[in-house]
Amino acid sequence: MSTAIPKPPGVPLLGNIFDVDPSNTWVSLQKLWEKYGEIFKISVLGQQIVFVGSVALCEELCDEKRFRKFVGGPIVEIRKAVHASLFTAFENEAVWGVHHRILAPQMTPSAVAEHFLNIRNCTGELVGKWRGLGDGAAVSTIGELNRLDIETTTLCFYGRKLDGLTGPEPPMIKAMDGATSEAIKRPTRPKLVNMLLHQSRFDRDCKTMRQYAADCLAYRKDNPTDRKDMLYTMLNAKDPETGKALTEEQAIDEIVTMPIGSSTAPCVVSTAIYYLLQNPACIAKAREEIDSVIGDAVFTHAHLDSLPYCAGIVRETLRLSAAAPGFNIEPLPDTQGPILLAGGKYQVPPKQTMIIVLHGVNRDPAVFEEPEAFKPERMVGEAYERLPAGAKKWFGNGKRVCFGKEYAWMWNLVTLVVLLRGVDFEMADPTYRLRQDGWFNLRPVGFEVKVQERRK
């Protein structure tokens, strides 16, 4: 006999609409996970959603013989900006396969390695900016790293230098934040309210995002190059199966999609800085590794594989931050009868939408001893290899795993190493404790650090 899936009490017609704050949805879900555990459900405006927060159930839902990515809710809303892109295409839209086959060669490990120098050098520019502020200057980690993210993404993929580390913030950053926050909120409101009160701003943000992409195209046309980068591939390559190429509008869709995806990376490094400052012994150990491996030499891509503890810091931060906070799952469309989970312990309907809450999965006490503790060593060597697959879903799963996974991993690691190698950090507010909010990502809120050149 199956166990009933727990559910918070709701109100008539509206259900659990007051249990989830649309301005901070993921933190609301974290609180529900803390109360109800590995699985729970809510009902909002008549729609039931099941949430999963354990490693074992996550691993079960990642079985692509039974389940697939569900494209719905906020992902459908952001199609206003990116249409049928790699992130938002429905399963039955053939464009996903066409785009993926065309663009995937640009995201192999060897292709991504070509971007090392740009990421390293842009991060070095940010360090130089901080040195110019004077010792003890306070900066917003997420604000500064958001600038670095859009700077490197635009340069690496589209060959355009924004010079956005200083001066006014690039408009794309604010537009992405506005559009993704609105995409999260829209499914919780009546359509008439969206149209009357929120549509114009959403339209404006989406237009700004697409203008960013159009500017990248115009820059390439005005500045021809022999770079065979992501933008070249979008504009020139053909699908090896169908012979189709991306239209210019489809190229704009994907140009916008890439920064939306990469926006989780600055959340990871910002949160890593927080956890490192709470655990100074980890900073010392990371710097010992960096100084031993790189020393006074020029930092190169060849060094990355020799920095396992730094990689462990990135993985442990991915675990605790849940910077990409979850992903949507549904049963395969031909599934009949109730869906049995955990060997029949739970049952859900055959067309049930389920969301994996990585905050819970990543803190599963059945897998992680002292789950709230920051322990990079558990993410290194055999300790990391022994972890079950369901405990390593920071980038999603299977066919629809994060398209930029390899790039995001290198960005996180390279940026962290450059910053630890060259900068001393201090909490601007020693009493600060991590707070998060976000939309398609989770970022630290109100976290500022004092920066100065590292003193060895």
Secondary structure, 3 states (H helix, E strand, C coil): CCCCCCCCCCECCCECCCCCCCCCHHHHHHHHHHHHCCEEEEEECCEEEEEECCHHHHHHHCCCCCEEECCCCHHHHCHHHHCCCCCCCCCCCCHHHHHHHHHHHHHCHHHHHCCHHHHHHHHHHHHHHHHHCCCCEEEEHHHHHHHHHHHHHHHHHHCCCCCCCCCCCCHHHHHHHHHHHHHHHHHHCCHHHHHHHHHHHHHHHHHHHHHHHHHHHHHHHHCCCCCCCHHHHHHHCECCCCCCECCHHHHHHHHHHHHHHHCHHHHHHHHHHHHHHHCHHHHHHHHHHHHHHCCCCCCCHHHHHHCHHHHHHHHHHHHHHCCCCEEEEEECCCCCCCEEEHHHCEEECCCCCEEEEHHHHCCCCCCCCCCCCCCHHHHCHHHHHCCCHHHCCCCCCHHHCCCCHHHHHHHHHHHHHHHHHHEEEEECCCCCCCCEECCCCCEECCCEEEEEECCC
